[in-house]
Amino acid sequence: MSLKEIFSDSIRYPFSDVSKFVIVGILALIAGMSGILTNYEINGAIMAIAGVVSFIAALVVSGYGVSVIKAGIDKSADVPGIDFTDSILNGVKVIIINFIYFIIPLVIVAILFGLSAMGLLVDEQVFLGLGVTVIIVGIILYIIFSIMNYVAIARFANTGEFSDAIALKEVFGDVKRIGIFKIIGFVIVLFILMLVILAVLIIIGLIPYVGLVISSFVGGAYLIFLNNRALGLLYSDS
């Protein structure tokens, strides 16, 4: 699919099933509840409970996103139902996948930075030069592993197997099949779309009393469907 087709479909998709949109909106609202409550004078015990409830809701939302990705990969027009148990388990797995793909470049950069520190034994300018090089390498690694992490989650959604998400060689093969430039273009367009949507949500959030609730409910649900549907459709070309 072209990027135009992917985003044309993904922008409309959230409204394919209003009842499920409402359910996901409620979950998104609960997931952001602890953040909303910080604007009010709430005691510590209630905030602690709200934090736990918000975290569980966030896991459900993240795990449900995997189901939306799968529907996109299958190019199904149907909006998947919500299985809370599966969604929580998948949400935990998504967290682990994200951790793995972001800890790898972090460890590499930490090692390189440690080695560059040895440049101080030679000359301060050498150390600064090596430090700049490490920063550049770190940025490149972050971009590479961010792309691979994106595709890894789609692989997990497609097969349901956690091991498929951390099979680096196969993930990189999927990246090549989709096309690195297509993925970069996809990320840029998605980023611009999200900026526009977030700007609208910020404006809505300024409405006294109800603004944050409305923006969390509508915006949260819309972004969950949009992001995951678009990723599924992108991965369908792998």
Phi, psi and omega in degrees: 000146175283162179299325178298316179293319180300310184282331175298316178292314186293327180292326181275332189305320183304335183261014180291330180219100186297320183297318179287328175298318180296317180298314179295324177298319178296317178297319179296322179295316179295320180299328180263008186300315182298325178291320179294320184293341179294344179277356181236163180276091181243139181287165187299321182296315180294321179296323179295316178296317179299323179296318179294314180297318179298319180296317180296317179297322179296322177297317179298315181297315180296316179293323178295327177303328177298320178294322179293321177299314180300318178298323178292319178299320179281355182056038178274136179280347182283145175270124184294151176285169183254116172255107189297321180296309179298321182295319179295315180297316179294325177298319177296317180296323178296320177300316181294318178299314178301317181299314182299314185285340178261342178282331181299305179295329180296317179294316180300314180295322179298319179295314180297321179294321178298318178293322181293332179298336178294342178296339177297334179290339181265300183193148180296324179294323178297317179299315180297320179297315178294324179297317178297319179298318180297320179298316179297314178299320180298317179296317180297316179297320180298316180296315181299311184286335174295317178296316180295323178297319179301311181289325180299318179295323177294321176298317179298317179296324184289317185256336183079004182258121180299323182299330180292333181285334183253012174277089190303319181297315181291322178298315179296325177297320177295321179301316180294322180292320178291320181109118183300321182289327177293320179295317179298316177299320179300313182297320180296313180297317180297320179298316179296316178301316181295323178299316179297313181296316180295325177298317178296317181295324178296318178297316178297321181297342180282349178296127183303139173072307188255352186301311181296324179294313181297314182294323179291318182292301184287310183295319180300311180298316184297316182292325178298313180292314183299307184299312185286323176298315181297318179296318179299316179294322177298314183290339180298344179271001184281000000 
